[in-house]
Amino acid sequence: MRKAKRGLLTLAVLISAASVGAPAGAATAAGPDGTDIKDRILAIPGMRVIEEKPVDGYRYFVLDYTQPVDHRHPEKGTFQQRLTLLHKSVDRPTVFYTSGYNVSTTPSRSEPTKIIDGNQVSLEYRYFTPSRPVPTDWKKLDIQQAANDQHRVFQALHALYPEHWIATGGSKGGMTATYYRRFFPHDMNGTVAYVAPDNPDRDDAAAYDRFFATVGTPECRAAVGKVEREALLRRDEIVNRYEKWAGEHQRTFHLIGNADRAYEVLVTDLVFGFWQYQPAATACAEVPAPTAPTDALWTWMDKVGGFDSYTDQGLEKFQPYYYQAGTQLGEPKYHYPNLRGLLRYPGLNNSRSFVPREIPMRFDRRAMPDVDRWVRHHATRMMFVNGQFDPWSAKHFELGRGARDSYLFTVPGGNHGANIAALKDADRTKATAELLDWAGLPVPADGRATAQAPHDSTLDRPELAQRRTLRP
C-alpha cells in the first residue's frame, strides 16, 4: 500500500535514537535533529499531551486531539477526543486499537500489539465522556463520523509512525475496526476484529434463538432457564431487596421507570450474560438450584447481570452505545419461552428504554447491510476471531467470494474473551503468521509463528473486561 515510500519516510523523517529527557528504561525516539518523540507529538496541529506515565520499555502518553463535530461540515464546531499512545519505536509497526467505548488511561497492550511487538494508538469513541461535544448533537454520532475520527488520527500520526498499521478491537471495538475499514479501506494494512457481532437485520431473532437452544449441554441450558424463572417467581421479595439496596447505594431508576422494570430487564439478560462471560467448563456447576436460598440467587444474579446495570447511574455512561444500537447497530433480539406468563413489561428490553426520551432515535436500516455486503465482497487482509459459546458470535461477520486474504476463526468453547492465543494450534499459528505478514514483519520459514514480544503481566491484561448487561 505505502511500501514504496515507507523506507524513505523512515529514513528522511524519523530515526530511532536516545531521546532527550526520556524516563529511565523507556523506549526512545528522536528525529534527525534530536527532537524527543514528545515534542514531535506536540508539533502535530490539534494534538495535546495530557500526561506521560512511566512504563518499562515504552513511552506512554495520554493525549487529546481536536476533531470536527461533523466531518461533513468541519466549520461547525470541534471537540477534544481522548487517545493514548504506547510508543515502542518509530521503526516498528503500529496497532490502532479501539474498544468502541471509553479509552483506558492505564497502560496496556492488545494481543496484536504483543504479537507484532509494536506501538499502540488507542482511541476513545466519540460521545463517550470526556470525548463528547458540548452542546451535544446526537445526530452526529454515527459509524461514518467515528470512522472519520480514526482516519484523521491516523493521518496525524502516520508521519511519526510510517511502518505498517493494523486496526483491532474487541466486541464493539471489533465492530468499530470493521466499520473504519469499510469507509477507509486503504488506511490500514490489516484488521483483526475480535468477537464482533454483525446485525444486518435487527428484527431477526432466529440466530439468537437457535444459539440459546443449542449452546453448551442440555443440562446447563435447563439450569439457567430454571433459575431465571425462579428469579421472577420470587420477584416481589427480590425487588423489595433491590429497592433497599438502591437506597443504600444512592442509585435511582428514573430512566427505566422503577426497580421492578429494571429487575425484569436484568432477569431477561441473565442467559445472555451467563454465556457471554462465564467459563463453560466451571460455570454450569455454579448455577443455583431453584430451591436455593434467596441470598444465593441474589449473589449469582449480581455476578452474572449486575444489579447496578439498569440503574440511572449504570446506564448513563453507556448512553452513546444504546443510542447507536437504536439508530444504526441494531441489537440482539431473542425470545424467553421459559419465562412465559411471568413478564409484566414485554418489549421493555431494548435500547429505546435506555436513552432519555428527549433524545430522538430513528433507525437507519441501510447502515449494517452496507457494512455486511462490503465485508462479504470486498474484505482484504481482515481477520475475525469469535467464541463458540459467545452469544454475540451467533450473528458474526461472514466472508464471501469477493474477500481476499481474509480469515474467520472460532475458539472452541470460547466466550466473549476469545482471542488468537486460545485458538487450536493450527489456527493460532496461521492467524499469527498472517498478522506478522500484514504488519510487514518476517514470518518464520517453518511457519511456526509466535508473538514477538514476551508476556508482560502488567500490560497484557484481558482486553474485554466484563461489561454486564446486554452490551457488546
N, C-alpha and C positions, 0 to 999 in steps of 0.2 A: 504493500500500500504506500508506505513512505520510505521503502527500503533504500532507494537510490540516493536520497538526500540525508538519510539518518546519520550516516557516518560523518558527513561534512558538518552537520549541525552539532554533533557531539564534539568534534574537534574544534570547530570555529567558535561555538557559543559557550560551552561549559567544559571544564575538566575537573576530575576528582582530585582534591588536594586537601592539605590541612587547613581547616577554617580558622579564622581569627576569633578568638574568644569562645570557641565551642566548648560545651561541657566535657569534662574528662571522660574518656571511654566512648564518646558518642561518634556516630558516623559523621563524616565531614564532607564538605563540598565547597568549592570556590571557583570563581571564574578566572580567566587568564590574568586579571589584574589583582587576584587575591580576594575578591569580594566574597564575603560569607554568604551562605545559602539564605540565611535570614534576610540579609539586605537585598538579595535578588528577589525574594518573595515580596518584600515591601516595595520594590520598584514596579511591581505589576499594578497598573491603574485599577483602583477599586478594591485592592486586597489589603487587609489589615491583620496584623498579628495580635491576638488577644493575650496569649501567653505561650511560653515554651516550657515543657515539662521534661525532666531528665528521664531517659530510657537507655538502658545499656545497649550499645551497638547501633543506635539510631539517633536522629534528631526528631523531636516530636513537637508539632505546633498546633495550637487551636487558633483558627482563623475565622474571619468572615469576609464576604465578598459582596460587592454591590451588584444587585440584579434588577432588571426591569420587572415590575409587577406584571406587565403584559408585554411579552416579547414581540407581539404583532404591532404594538404601539409603544415603543420604549420611552417615548417622550412623556408618557402619562404616569410617571412616578417610579420610585425604586424602593427596594427593601434590602436588608442585610441578611445574607444567607450564611449560616454557620457551616464550617467544614473543618476537618483535621487533616494533617499531613504527617505520616510516618516516613521520614526520609532515611533511605539507606545509602543510595549513591546515584548520581546523575547518569552513571553508566549502566544501571540496572533497569529492567522493565518496571512498569508501574501498574498497579491494580487500582481500579476505580470502583470503590465499594459503596453500595447504598443499602440501607436497611428498609427504606420506604417510610421510615418514621423519624424520630429524633436521632441525632448523632451522639454517640457516647464520647465524652471528653477524657475517658480513661484509655490509655494506650492499649491497643490490641491488634492482632493480625488475623485477617481472614484466611481460610485454607489456601486459596490460590496464592496469596502473598507469601505464605510459608513454602509452598511448592516451588515457586519461581524465585524465591529469595529476593524480593523486590521492594520497591516503595509502595505506599498505600495512601491514596486520597479517599477520604470518607466524607460524603456529603449528606447534610440534613435535608429531608424532603420539605419542599415549600409548604408553608402554613402550619408546620409543627413549631411550637414556640421554642426558642425566640425568633425563628425564621418566618415570621408572619407579618405581612404588610399591615400597617395601621394608617387609615381605616382599612377594613378587610372586605374586599370584594370577592366573595366566594366563587363567582363565575370564572375567576382567573385561576382556579385550582383544577387543572385537568392534566392528563398524561402528556400532552404535547408541550404545554408550558413547562412542565417538570423536565422533559427531555431537553428542552432548550436551556434550562438551568445547567444541566450536566454538560451540554455542548459548550457553553460559554466558559465553564470552569476548565474543561479540557483544553480549549483554545488558549486560555490564560496561562496554563501550567505546562503546555506541551513544549514550549521553547526551553524550559528548565529541564524537562524530562523527555528527551527526544526518542528514547528507545520504545519498544513495543508496549502497548497498553491493553489491559484485559479488564472488561467490565464484569462485576459479580455482585451477588446479593442473595439473601435467603428469604423465602416466603414473599412478602410484599416487596422486599428488596430485589428478589429474583424477577418478579413481575416488572419492577422499575427498570432493571438492567435490560430486560427484553424489549420494553417499550422504547427505551433510549436507542437501542439498536435498530428498531423499526424506523424511527424518524431520522436517525443519523447513522446509516449502515456502514459508513466508511471511517468513522472516528476511531473505532476500536479494532484491534487485531484479533480479538476473540471475546466470547461471552460465556461465563459459567453461571447458570441460574439454578439455584437450589430450591427444591420444594415449591415451585412457582405454580399456583393454580391458574387455569385458563378457563374462563367462563363466558364463551361467546353467546350462550343462550341462558339468560338468568332465570327463565321460567322452567327450565328443565330440571326436574328433581330425580329423574331416573338413575343418573350416575351415582348420586349420593345414596339413594335408597338401596341400590344394588350393592354399594360398598358396605353399608351397615348391616345388610342381610348376609354378607359372606365373610367379613373380616374376622380374623382370629378363629377361635374354636366356637362351636355352638354353645358350649358350657359358659364361656366367658361372655359371649353376647347376651345370653339369657340372664347372667348375674347382673350385668349393667342395666338391662331392661327392667329387672325386678326392683333394683334399688332406686331407679328413677321413679318408678310407680309408687313405691313406698314413701318416697320423699313428698309426693303430692298427697298421699293418703294422710300423712302427718302434717299437712300444710299449716293448719291453724296454730298448732303448737310451735312449729319452727318459725313461722312468720312473726309470731309474738316475740320469740327469742331474737329474731333478726332486727326487729324494731328497737329492742332494748340495746342490742349490740350497736346499732347505728347511732343511737343517742350517746352512748359511751364513747364512740369514736368520731363524733362530730361529722356524721355522714347524713346526707339527705337524698330524697327521691323525687324532687320536683319535676325533672325532665321526663322520667318514665311514668310518673304518676303516684306510686306508693310502693311500700315494701312488698305487698302481695304480688303486684305486677312484676317487680324486679325479681322476686323469687321464682315466679313461673318461667321467666326467660332463663334464669340460671339453671333450672332443672332441665329445660329442653336443650340446653347446651352441654349437659354433662356427658352424653355419649360422644359428642364431637371432641370435647376437651380430653376425655379419657384416652381415646385412640390417638389424638394428636400428639400427646406428650408422654403418656405413661409407658414405661418399658413393658412390652407384651409378655416377656419371659417371667416377670415377677408381679406385675400389677393386678392380674386377674385374681390372684390369691388374696389380695388386699381389699377387694370389693366387699363391703359389709353385706351380711345376710339381711333379708327383710325383717328378721326378728331382732336385729342388733339394737342396742340402746340408742336413743336419740343423740347422745354425745358422740358416739362413734359415727353416726350418719352425718352429723354436722361437721366433724373433723375431716371426713372423706370428701364431702362436698366442697369444703373450703379449699382443700388441696387441689382438687380437680377443676373446680369452677371459680372459686374465689368470691366470697360474699361482698367484697368491695367492688366487684366488676361493674355492676349496674347501678351503683350509686351515682349521684351527680359528679362526685369527685373522681370516681373511677372512669367515667365516660368522657369527661371534659378533655383530657389530654389526648384522646384518640378521636376527637371530633373530626379532624381532617380525613381520617380513614373512612369513617362512617359516611361522610359527605361524598367521598369518591365512590364508595360501594353503591350508594344510592343514585349516582349520576353517570357513572361510566363502568366501573369494575364489575358490578354485579356481586352477588353473594350466594353462599350455599343455600339451597332450598331442599328440604327433606321432610319426610313425614314421621309421625310419632305414633305408630299403631299400638305400642304398649301403654300409651297414656290416654287412650280413647276414653272419653267420658269424664276426664279429670281436668281438662283445660278450661279455664274461665275466660281467657283472652286469646282465642285463636287468631293467628296472624300478627300478634304483637312483636314477635322476634324478627324484626327487620330493621334496616338502617334508618328508615324514616322515624322510628321511635326513639332514636338516639341522637338526633340532631334537632336543635331548637326550631320550633315552627316558624320563627321569623326569618329563618334562612331557607329560601326556596330551593327545591330539589326537583329537577326534571331529568329523566333518564335518557341518555344517548345510546340508542340501540345499535349504532354503527361502529362505536369505538372498539369493542372487543372482537367482533367478527373481522374487522380490518386487520388487527394485530394477528389474530389466529390465521387468517389467509396468508399474511406476509411470512409468518414463521414456516408454515407448511410449504410454501412455494419459493421462498427467497432466502431462507436462513443459510448463512455461511459462517463456518467456524463458531458454531454455537453448541453448548453442552447443557443438557437438562438432567439434573440428578434428583430423583424422587424416592420416597419411602413407601414400601409396600403397605404398611399399616397406617399411613398418614391419610386422614380424610381429605385433606387438600389435594392430594395426588389422585383422588377419584376423578377429577377433571383437570388433566395436565396438558401441556403443550405436546402436539404431535408433529412429526416431521414427514413431509410429503415428498413426492418425486423431485420437486424443484430444489430441495435442500441439498447443500453441498458441504462436505467436510464437517458434518454436524452429528450429534450423538444424543441418545436418550438412554439413561442408566437408571436402574431401580435397585435400592438397597433391600435385600431380603429381610423381612421383619422390621424394617426401618420405620421410624416415625417422623415427626416434623423436624427432627435434628439430623436427618440423613445427610451424609457427606461422602466425598470421594474415598476417604480413608476406610469407610465401612463397606465399600463395595466388595464383591467377590474378587479374588486375586486377579483374574484375567481382566475384569472390567476396571479395577483400580489401576493396574499397570497401563492399560490402554488410555484411560482418562488422563493419567499423569503425563504420559508421553505426548498426547495431543496438546495438553496445556503448555508444556515446555516448548513444543514446536511453535504454537501460536505466539508465545512470548519471545520468539526469536532466539531461543536457547538450544544448545545441542542436546540431542536425545541419545542415550547410550546405544551403542551398536547392537548389544544383545537384547535391547528392548526393555530391560528391567529398570524402568524409570521410577525414581523415588523423589521425595521432596528434597530440595536443595538446601533448605535451612533446617538446622536441628530444632527439636521441640523446645519451646520455652514456656514453662508453666505459667509465667506471668502474662505473656502476650497471647498465648494460644488457648484462650477460653472458648467454650462453645459459642458459635455465632448467634444462635437463636435462643436467647433467654426466654423462659416460659412466659408467654403472653396469654393470660387466662381470658376466657370468653372467646367467642367466635370471631377471631381476627387472624388473618394470615401473618 
